[in-house]
Amino acid sequence: MKNLKKFLICIIIIFSSIGIYKISGKVNILRTESHKNKAINDYAKKLKGCFDLENKNQRRINESLDLIEYCMNEFGID
């Protein structure tokens, strides 16, 4: 009987450890995705500010293209 209890406790500990390991892996994936989304959102805000969308109707097409090219070079997109 003692051996059976020890065996069951070991099995419970092993399955609990496996469950905790899998849950921590999923949490890490969610943190990584959240960090990526935050970086993308920050980058999008910077680009929108650089493109100056409020005054787009006051610019000519060539000026808009020059502004887009400048913003892409400023933020490292070639």
Long-range contacts (C-beta under 8 A, 24 or more apart in sequence): 43-75, 46-75, 47-71, 47-75, 50-74, 50-75
